[in-house]
Amino acid sequence: MTKRLKIAEARQAYQDRTGKRMTQRELAKRLWPDEKQSSRDVKISNYELGKAKRIEIEVALHIAFILEVDPNFLFGVDY
């Protein structure tokens, strides 16, 4: 079972912190700039909804970097 990344929560935290909104589409474009828009949209949606077959650590780290959150936040790990 794949765990859902807390991308929506991270996008909201980014907006609260910066005052700038980061849509799924904008995030996907930054993650996969060379892919077709429809492919990017499906990928980011699957990650956000927990439908991705696997979570690539590089993608999770890149999402955390873009949204300026700790990677542990995305996985729901509290210390």
N, C-alpha and C positions, 0 to 999 in steps of 0.2 A: 504494500500500500504506500503510495506516494503522499507525503505530507504537503499541505498547501503552504506556500510561502506567503508571508504577510505583506504582500506587495501593496494592496490597497491601503493598508494601515501606514506603510512607509511613505506612500504617495501623499497621504493626508498629513503625516508628520512633516514632510518636506514643505508642503503648502503652509502649514501653521508656522514653521520656522522662517521661511523665506518670503512668504506672501505670493509666491509663484506657483501656479498650478502645473502639475506634470500629468498629462493624460497618458492612458495606456499606449496610445498611438505614438506619442512623442518618446516615451520610454523605449518602446519597441524599435523605433527608428534609430535611436542611439545605440541599442544593443546589437542590432543586425542591420547595419546601413546598406549592405549590398543585396539584401533579399527583397522580393516583391512585397508591397504593402500588405496584401491579403495574407501572405505567409507570416509576416511579422505579427499582424493582428491576431491570428490564430494562436501563434506560439505564446505571446504574452498573456492572452486570455487563458490559455491552458495552464500556464504557470500560476496565474492569479487565482484560478478556480480550483486548483489541485488536480487537474485532469492530465497533467504531463506524466508520461510514463516514467521519466526519471528527471532528476534535477541535477544539472551540470553545475559543479561547484564554481567554475569560472563565470558562468552566467549569474549565479547568486551573488558572487563577489562583485561583479560589475554592476548589478542592480543596486547593491548596498552602496557602492562608490557613487553612482549617479545620484541616488536619493539621499546621500549623506547620512546613512544610518549604519550602525554596527551590523555585520552579517548575522550575529546571534539574534538580533531583533527580527530579521526575516524568518528565522526558523523558530521563533518563539522561545528562545532559551533565555532564562533569567538567571542572573548571578547575584 
